[in-house]
Amino acid sequence: MAEDWEGNYDSSSHSNENNHEQLHVEPIYEAFLCPLTKQIMRDPVTLENGQTFEREAVEKWFKECRDSRRKPICPLTLKELNSMDLNPSIALRNTIEEWTQRNETAQLDNACRSLTSGSSESDVLQALIFVAYICQKSRSSKHVVRNADLIPMISGMMKSSSRKVRCKALETLHIVAAEDKDNKEAIAAGDTIRTIVKFLSHEHSQEREEAVSLLYELSKSESLCEKIGGVNGAILILVGMASSKSENLLTVERAEKTLENLEKCEKKCEANGGKW
């Protein structure tokens, strides 16, 4: 039954955590790992026999026991249990959270060092992956990234000679900007928007796709629509992308929605007696 459970377990929701664990600085302690998922526990619970598991994982295990009409057994010892009660392991959870905070602080310092000139492509990519991870993990991390002055560093990576780095920088900026007005403003500082617009004409489709996705996210801020529309040729390129038969559907859709946001902003500006 254990083999069947592992085979059916959907670990896709933990893919980001897997990448994060590979980037850890402080060693991962065995007690932090769920015996079922082999991943760091977020909500550890303990069974009556003292074995600890990730809540979601052991709940799935017990469900399979019920569905197969078998008595509940411990997934680790395979011995029968009298109760399926799950007792929160608060002390362990707090320890894991403290470890995570220390680890992420150290990783953030490493990312700052890597996002400077002279770092290898692999180090830069690893730093960008980490920044994207923590920003997706919690909105508060986006403030941490901004306060650490990482946004200008990430923006600078758009001018890298490595296409992989350029694409990852665009993707990371999109994640950093999502639902965060202050980060959008920070990204738009200097000539960053002009640089992003230039990617719309690049030969490689992935760069165009990442660039138009980032522009669409930035265009959700009215204060930035004027900046985007003010870049020479930006609207013309977006119109071409929106009507293109060769671009993928996502790129076309993002171009259309960006143009819609720009148009709404322009109409609102005109209604208020101003213009771009």
C-alpha positions as a LaTeX table, in Angstrom:
\begin{tabular}{lrrr}
\hline
Residue & $x$ (\AA) & $y$ (\AA) & $z$ (\AA) \\
\hline
Met1 & 0.00 & 0.00 & 0.00 \\
Ala2 & 2.89 & 2.33 & 0.72 \\
Glu3 & 4.23 & 1.93 & $-2.80$ \\
Asp4 & 0.78 & 2.56 & $-4.28$ \\
Trp5 & 0.36 & 5.72 & $-2.21$ \\
Glu6 & 3.72 & 7.10 & $-3.29$ \\
Gly7 & 2.95 & 6.33 & $-6.90$ \\
Asn8 & $-0.36$ & 8.17 & $-6.77$ \\
Tyr9 & 0.79 & 11.14 & $-4.73$ \\
Asp10 & 0.55 & 14.41 & $-6.63$ \\
Ser11 & 3.66 & 16.38 & $-5.76$ \\
Ser12 & 3.16 & 19.11 & $-8.36$ \\
Ser13 & 2.09 & 21.57 & $-5.69$ \\
His14 & 5.48 & 21.11 & $-4.08$ \\
Ser15 & 7.62 & 21.67 & $-7.19$ \\
Asn16 & 8.66 & 25.14 & $-6.06$ \\
Glu17 & 9.58 & 23.78 & $-2.65$ \\
Asn18 & 11.77 & 21.17 & $-4.33$ \\
Asn19 & 13.69 & 23.88 & $-6.17$ \\
His20 & 13.97 & 25.86 & $-2.95$ \\
Glu21 & 15.33 & 22.91 & $-0.99$ \\
Gln22 & 18.01 & 22.38 & $-3.61$ \\
Leu23 & 19.11 & 25.97 & $-2.97$ \\
His24 & 19.27 & 25.67 & 0.82 \\
Val25 & 22.22 & 27.17 & 2.67 \\
Glu26 & 21.77 & 25.79 & 6.18 \\
Pro27 & 21.56 & 21.96 & 6.27 \\
Ile28 & 18.10 & 20.36 & 6.20 \\
Tyr29 & 17.54 & 18.26 & 9.29 \\
Glu30 & 15.99 & 14.83 & 8.84 \\
Ala31 & 13.29 & 15.64 & 11.41 \\
Phe32 & 12.02 & 18.41 & 9.12 \\
Leu33 & 11.16 & 15.97 & 6.32 \\
Cys34 & 7.87 & 14.14 & 6.02 \\
Pro35 & 8.52 & 10.38 & 5.66 \\
Leu36 & 5.83 & 10.24 & 2.96 \\
Thr37 & 6.61 & 13.26 & 0.78 \\
Lys38 & 10.34 & 13.49 & 1.58 \\
Gln39 & 9.83 & 17.27 & 1.69 \\
Ile40 & 10.07 & 19.88 & 4.44 \\
Met41 & 6.88 & 19.87 & 6.47 \\
Arg42 & 4.74 & 22.98 & 6.70 \\
Asp43 & 2.06 & 21.57 & 9.00 \\
Pro44 & 3.58 & 18.63 & 10.92 \\
Val45 & 1.21 & 16.41 & 12.88 \\
Thr46 & 1.93 & 13.45 & 15.13 \\
Leu47 & 0.06 & 10.13 & 15.31 \\
Glu48 & $-0.68$ & 8.21 & 18.49 \\
Asn49 & 2.49 & 6.14 & 18.00 \\
Gly50 & 4.70 & 9.25 & 17.95 \\
Gln51 & 5.41 & 9.29 & 14.20 \\
Thr52 & 5.20 & 12.71 & 12.55 \\
Phe53 & 4.01 & 13.52 & 9.02 \\
Glu54 & 2.83 & 16.41 & 6.87 \\
Arg55 & $-0.88$ & 16.83 & 7.63 \\
Glu56 & $-2.02$ & 16.79 & 4.01 \\
Ala57 & 0.02 & 13.68 & 3.25 \\
Val58 & $-1.14$ & 11.59 & 6.20 \\
Glu59 & $-4.75$ & 12.67 & 5.69 \\
Lys60 & $-4.49$ & 11.33 & 2.16 \\
Trp61 & $-3.03$ & 8.11 & 3.53 \\
Phe62 & $-5.92$ & 7.64 & 5.96 \\
Lys63 & $-8.43$ & 8.39 & 3.22 \\
Glu64 & $-6.96$ & 5.59 & 1.15 \\
Cys65 & $-7.22$ & 3.30 & 4.16 \\
Arg66 & $-10.92$ & 4.13 & 4.45 \\
Asp67 & $-11.54$ & 3.86 & 0.72 \\
Ser68 & $-9.96$ & 0.41 & 0.65 \\
Arg69 & $-11.92$ & $-0.56$ & 3.79 \\
Arg70 & $-8.77$ & $-1.36$ & 5.68 \\
Lys71 & $-8.03$ & $-0.53$ & 9.28 \\
Pro72 & $-5.86$ & 2.56 & 9.72 \\
Ile73 & $-2.17$ & 1.78 & 9.92 \\
Cys74 & 0.88 & 3.96 & 10.36 \\
Pro75 & 2.38 & 4.62 & 6.91 \\
Leu76 & 5.88 & 4.30 & 8.36 \\
Thr77 & 5.66 & 1.30 & 10.68 \\
Leu78 & 2.66 & $-0.29$ & 8.91 \\
Lys79 & 1.27 & $-1.18$ & 12.34 \\
Glu80 & $-2.42$ & $-0.81$ & 13.12 \\
Leu81 & $-3.58$ & 2.35 & 14.87 \\
Asn82 & $-6.41$ & 2.68 & 17.36 \\
Ser83 & $-7.03$ & 6.29 & 16.38 \\
Met84 & $-6.57$ & 8.55 & 13.36 \\
Asp85 & $-6.22$ & 11.63 & 15.55 \\
Leu86 & $-3.65$ & 14.14 & 14.29 \\
Asn87 & $-1.92$ & 16.16 & 16.97 \\
Pro88 & $-0.26$ & 19.37 & 15.72 \\
Ser89 & 3.47 & 19.39 & 16.40 \\
Ile90 & 3.70 & 23.07 & 17.29 \\
Ala91 & 7.27 & 22.99 & 18.57 \\
Leu92 & 8.53 & 21.30 & 15.40 \\
Arg93 & 6.54 & 23.66 & 13.18 \\
Asn94 & 8.02 & 26.69 & 14.97 \\
Thr95 & 11.51 & 25.24 & 14.63 \\
Ile96 & 11.02 & 24.67 & 10.91 \\
Glu97 & 9.70 & 28.21 & 10.45 \\
Glu98 & 12.71 & 29.66 & 12.28 \\
Trp99 & 15.05 & 27.51 & 10.18 \\
Thr100 & 13.28 & 28.64 & 7.01 \\
Gln101 & 13.63 & 32.30 & 7.95 \\
Arg102 & 17.35 & 31.94 & 8.70 \\
Asn103 & 17.86 & 29.97 & 5.52 \\
Glu104 & 16.00 & 32.45 & 3.32 \\
Thr105 & 17.89 & 35.38 & 4.83 \\
Ala106 & 21.17 & 33.68 & 3.97 \\
Gln107 & 19.91 & 32.85 & 0.49 \\
Leu108 & 18.83 & 36.45 & $-0.04$ \\
Asp109 & 22.34 & 37.61 & 0.83 \\
Asn110 & 23.74 & 35.10 & $-1.66$ \\
Ala111 & 21.30 & 36.32 & $-4.31$ \\
Cys112 & 22.46 & 39.90 & $-3.82$ \\
Arg113 & 26.06 & 38.82 & $-4.33$ \\
Ser114 & 25.20 & 36.72 & $-7.37$ \\
Leu115 & 23.24 & 39.46 & $-9.12$ \\
Thr116 & 26.36 & 41.49 & $-9.68$ \\
Ser117 & 28.78 & 41.63 & $-12.57$ \\
Gly118 & 31.25 & 38.79 & $-12.67$ \\
Ser119 & 28.92 & 36.04 & $-11.42$ \\
Ser120 & 28.55 & 32.88 & $-13.48$ \\
Glu121 & 25.41 & 32.21 & $-15.49$ \\
Ser122 & 24.42 & 29.36 & $-13.18$ \\
Asp123 & 24.82 & 31.53 & $-10.06$ \\
Val124 & 22.71 & 34.30 & $-11.56$ \\
Leu125 & 19.99 & 31.88 & $-12.66$ \\
Gln126 & 19.95 & 30.28 & $-9.22$ \\
Ala127 & 19.59 & 33.71 & $-7.60$ \\
Leu128 & 16.70 & 34.64 & $-9.90$ \\
Ile129 & 14.98 & 31.32 & $-9.21$ \\
Phe130 & 15.23 & 31.96 & $-5.48$ \\
Val131 & 13.86 & 35.51 & $-5.72$ \\
Ala132 & 10.93 & 34.25 & $-7.79$ \\
Tyr133 & 10.31 & 31.47 & $-5.29$ \\
Ile134 & 10.11 & 33.65 & $-2.20$ \\
Cys135 & 7.92 & 36.22 & $-3.99$ \\
Gln136 & 5.48 & 33.51 & $-5.00$ \\
Lys137 & 5.57 & 32.06 & $-1.51$ \\
Ser138 & 4.39 & 35.21 & 0.27 \\
Arg139 & 3.50 & 38.80 & $-0.58$ \\
Ser140 & 5.57 & 40.09 & 2.33 \\
Ser141 & 8.68 & 38.73 & 0.64 \\
Lys142 & 8.09 & 41.16 & $-2.21$ \\
His143 & 8.69 & 44.02 & 0.20 \\
Val144 & 11.86 & 42.32 & 1.40 \\
Val145 & 13.11 & 42.03 & $-2.18$ \\
Arg146 & 12.38 & 45.71 & $-2.84$ \\
Asn147 & 13.98 & 46.88 & 0.40 \\
Ala148 & 17.08 & 44.81 & $-0.38$ \\
Asp149 & 17.45 & 46.79 & $-3.64$ \\
Leu150 & 17.24 & 43.60 & $-5.65$ \\
Ile151 & 14.87 & 45.02 & $-8.26$ \\
Pro152 & 17.50 & 47.20 & $-10.00$ \\
Met153 & 19.87 & 44.22 & $-9.95$ \\
Ile154 & 17.28 & 41.96 & $-11.56$ \\
Ser155 & 16.44 & 44.65 & $-14.12$ \\
Gly156 & 20.12 & 44.88 & $-14.97$ \\
Met157 & 20.11 & 41.18 & $-15.86$ \\
Met158 & 17.87 & 41.96 & $-18.84$ \\
Lys159 & 21.02 & 43.25 & $-20.53$ \\
Ser160 & 22.94 & 40.03 & $-19.92$ \\
Ser161 & 24.67 & 38.34 & $-22.84$ \\
Ser162 & 22.94 & 35.10 & $-21.80$ \\
Arg163 & 19.48 & 34.55 & $-23.28$ \\
Lys164 & 18.62 & 32.22 & $-20.39$ \\
Val165 & 19.43 & 34.96 & $-17.90$ \\
Arg166 & 17.48 & 37.58 & $-19.85$ \\
Cys167 & 14.39 & 35.38 & $-20.01$ \\
Lys168 & 14.62 & 34.46 & $-16.35$ \\
Ala169 & 15.07 & 38.13 & $-15.40$ \\
Leu170 & 11.91 & 39.09 & $-17.31$ \\
Glu171 & 9.99 & 36.23 & $-15.73$ \\
Thr172 & 11.24 & 37.12 & $-12.24$ \\
Leu173 & 10.32 & 40.79 & $-12.64$ \\
His174 & 6.82 & 39.71 & $-13.65$ \\
Ile175 & 6.50 & 37.70 & $-10.44$ \\
Val176 & 7.98 & 40.52 & $-8.34$ \\
Ala177 & 5.55 & 43.03 & $-9.87$ \\
Ala178 & 2.37 & 40.96 & $-9.61$ \\
Glu179 & $-0.20$ & 42.62 & $-7.32$ \\
Asp180 & 2.38 & 44.99 & $-5.86$ \\
Lys181 & 2.07 & 48.64 & $-6.88$ \\
Asp182 & 5.29 & 49.74 & $-5.18$ \\
Asn183 & 7.31 & 47.04 & $-6.92$ \\
Lys184 & 5.80 & 48.03 & $-10.25$ \\
Glu185 & 6.97 & 51.59 & $-9.68$ \\
Ala186 & 10.42 & 50.38 & $-8.68$ \\
Ile187 & 10.70 & 48.28 & $-11.83$ \\
Ala188 & 9.63 & 51.22 & $-14.01$ \\
Ala189 & 12.41 & 53.45 & $-12.69$ \\
Gly190 & 15.02 & 54.65 & $-15.17$ \\
Asp191 & 14.89 & 53.23 & $-18.69$ \\
Thr192 & 13.63 & 49.77 & $-17.68$ \\
Ile193 & 10.33 & 50.03 & $-19.58$ \\
Arg194 & 12.19 & 51.07 & $-22.72$ \\
Thr195 & 14.41 & 48.01 & $-22.32$ \\
Ile196 & 11.37 & 45.75 & $-21.90$ \\
Val197 & 9.74 & 47.20 & $-25.02$ \\
Lys198 & 12.88 & 46.41 & $-27.03$ \\
Phe199 & 12.37 & 42.73 & $-26.22$ \\
Leu200 & 9.07 & 42.80 & $-28.12$ \\
Ser201 & 11.07 & 42.88 & $-31.34$ \\
His202 & 13.58 & 40.20 & $-30.36$ \\
Glu203 & 14.07 & 37.17 & $-32.54$ \\
His204 & 13.42 & 34.60 & $-29.81$ \\
Ser205 & 9.75 & 33.97 & $-29.03$ \\
Gln206 & 10.33 & 33.26 & $-25.33$ \\
Glu207 & 11.87 & 36.69 & $-24.79$ \\
Arg208 & 8.93 & 38.33 & $-26.58$ \\
Glu209 & 6.45 & 36.31 & $-24.53$ \\
Glu210 & 8.10 & 37.14 & $-21.20$ \\
Ala211 & 8.42 & 40.81 & $-22.15$ \\
Val212 & 4.80 & 41.29 & $-23.19$ \\
Ser213 & 3.63 & 39.44 & $-20.07$ \\
Leu214 & 5.68 & 41.81 & $-17.92$ \\
Leu215 & 4.38 & 44.85 & $-19.80$ \\
Tyr216 & 0.82 & 43.65 & $-19.31$ \\
Glu217 & 1.41 & 43.35 & $-15.57$ \\
Leu218 & 2.92 & 46.83 & $-15.43$ \\
Ser219 & 0.07 & 48.27 & $-17.51$ \\
Lys220 & $-2.33$ & 47.38 & $-14.70$ \\
Ser221 & $-0.93$ & 50.45 & $-12.95$ \\
Glu222 & $-2.40$ & 53.64 & $-14.42$ \\
Ser223 & 0.68 & 55.63 & $-13.52$ \\
Leu224 & 2.81 & 53.35 & $-15.70$ \\
Cys225 & 0.53 & 53.27 & $-18.74$ \\
Glu226 & 1.77 & 56.70 & $-19.76$ \\
Lys227 & 5.36 & 55.50 & $-19.52$ \\
Ile228 & 4.65 & 52.45 & $-21.65$ \\
Gly229 & 2.68 & 54.40 & $-24.23$ \\
Gly230 & 5.36 & 57.08 & $-24.29$ \\
Val231 & 8.08 & 54.70 & $-25.48$ \\
Asn232 & 8.64 & 55.32 & $-29.16$ \\
Gly233 & 7.12 & 52.51 & $-31.23$ \\
Ala234 & 5.69 & 50.60 & $-28.25$ \\
Ile235 & 2.03 & 50.83 & $-29.25$ \\
Leu236 & 2.79 & 50.02 & $-32.89$ \\
Ile237 & 4.73 & 46.90 & $-31.90$ \\
Leu238 & 1.95 & 45.80 & $-29.53$ \\
Val239 & $-0.66$ & 46.26 & $-32.27$ \\
Gly240 & 1.45 & 44.11 & $-34.56$ \\
Met241 & 1.77 & 41.39 & $-31.93$ \\
Ala242 & $-1.95$ & 41.46 & $-31.16$ \\
Ser243 & $-2.81$ & 40.88 & $-34.82$ \\
Ser244 & 0.01 & 38.42 & $-35.50$ \\
Lys245 & $-0.73$ & 34.97 & $-36.89$ \\
Ser246 & 2.71 & 33.63 & $-36.00$ \\
Glu247 & 2.85 & 34.52 & $-32.28$ \\
Asn248 & 1.50 & 32.03 & $-29.75$ \\
Leu249 & $-1.94$ & 32.66 & $-28.29$ \\
Leu250 & $-0.64$ & 33.78 & $-24.89$ \\
Thr251 & 1.58 & 36.44 & $-26.45$ \\
Val252 & $-1.29$ & 37.71 & $-28.62$ \\
Glu253 & $-3.64$ & 37.80 & $-25.63$ \\
Arg254 & $-1.15$ & 39.68 & $-23.45$ \\
Ala255 & $-0.52$ & 42.22 & $-26.21$ \\
Glu256 & $-4.27$ & 42.78 & $-26.63$ \\
Lys257 & $-4.84$ & 43.24 & $-22.91$ \\
Thr258 & $-1.90$ & 45.61 & $-22.61$ \\
Leu259 & $-3.35$ & 47.75 & $-25.40$ \\
Glu260 & $-6.74$ & 47.69 & $-23.68$ \\
Asn261 & $-5.18$ & 48.98 & $-20.45$ \\
Leu262 & $-3.32$ & 51.71 & $-22.31$ \\
Glu263 & $-6.49$ & 52.77 & $-24.11$ \\
Lys264 & $-8.49$ & 52.91 & $-20.87$ \\
Cys265 & $-5.81$ & 55.02 & $-19.26$ \\
Glu266 & $-5.64$ & 57.39 & $-22.23$ \\
Lys267 & $-9.41$ & 57.88 & $-22.27$ \\
Lys268 & $-9.44$ & 58.54 & $-18.55$ \\
Cys269 & $-6.63$ & 61.03 & $-18.95$ \\
Glu270 & $-8.46$ & 62.83 & $-21.77$ \\
Ala271 & $-11.66$ & 62.92 & $-19.72$ \\
Asn272 & $-9.73$ & 64.71 & $-17.00$ \\
Gly273 & $-8.50$ & 67.29 & $-19.48$ \\
Gly274 & $-5.01$ & 65.93 & $-19.91$ \\
Lys275 & $-3.19$ & 63.89 & $-22.50$ \\
Trp276 & $-0.11$ & 61.75 & $-22.79$ \\
\hline
\end{tabular}
